[in-house]
C-alpha cells in the first residue's frame, strides 16, 4: 500500500532532494524498512542502534502524533500521509 512520506530538509540528501517520497508499509516500522530500501542511510538518522525511534524525531500520521497512537506499530492505510518532523529546541 502506498503511503506518502514528507521528508524534512536536513534528510532530503538521502532522498535525492525530494521533499516527498512514496513508500509501502502496513505500520510505521514497515514503512521505515521500505524507506531505507529506497533511500539507503536514512533509517540510521531516524532510529537508534536498537531500532527504536530517536527521541528528537517526531512522526505524524495524517497530523496525529504516533506517540499518542501505537508508536512504531501504528497502522497505516493506503493514501495516508506520514510527516517526519525533527524536534526544535530553543531558549
N, C-alpha and C positions, 0 to 999 in steps of 0.2 A: 504494500500500500504506500502510495506517495505522500510524503509529508514535506511541507515547505519549512526550511530552517533559515532563520535570519542570523547572519554572521556579523559580529561586531568588527569594526575596522581593524583593531590590532590582530585579529585572527584571519583576516582575508588573505594574508600571504600564503596560507595553506589551501585556499580555495581559488587560487589563480585570480585574485582580486574581485571575486564575485561576492556581492552582499547577500545573495540568497542562493541556496542550493536545494535540490530535491533529493531526498533520501527515503529509504524504506525502513520500516520497523514497527512492530506492534507495541513496543514500550520505549521509553527514553533510553534504556540500556541497549536495546537492539538498534535504535537509531544511532547511538554513538558508535557502535561497531560498523554500521553502514557508512557513517560519515568518515570514519577512519579509513575504510577501504577506498573511498573516492578522494579523500584529502589526507594522505599519509602525514602523520605527525600531529594532527590536531587533537587527537584524544588525550595525548600526554599533557596538553595545555588545559584540558577540561577535567581530567581525573588524576588523582594521586597514584602513587605506586601500588596501592592495594585495590585500585579500581573504583574507589569512592569519588563522588563528585567533589571538586575543590570547593572550599567554603566561600571563596570570594567570587565565584561564578554563579549567577542565578539563571535558572531555566524557567520559562513560562510556556504553557501550552494554551493557546488561544487566550492569552492575558491572565491565566491562572498560574500562580506560583506553585511549582511542583512540590515545594516543601510542605504545602498545606494539602496536597493530594497524596500520592503514594511514592514520592521521591523518584528515584530512577526506575521504579517499577510502574510508574504512571502509564496507563494505557493510552495508545494513540489510535486515531481513526483516519481513514482516507480524507485528505484535504485539510488536516489540522495544520496549524502554524506554530512552530516552536521557535521562541526567541531565546538567544543566548546573550545574557547581559552581565558584563563584568561589574562587580560592586565598585561604587565610587565612595571614596572617603575624603573627608575634608576637615578643616579645623583651624 
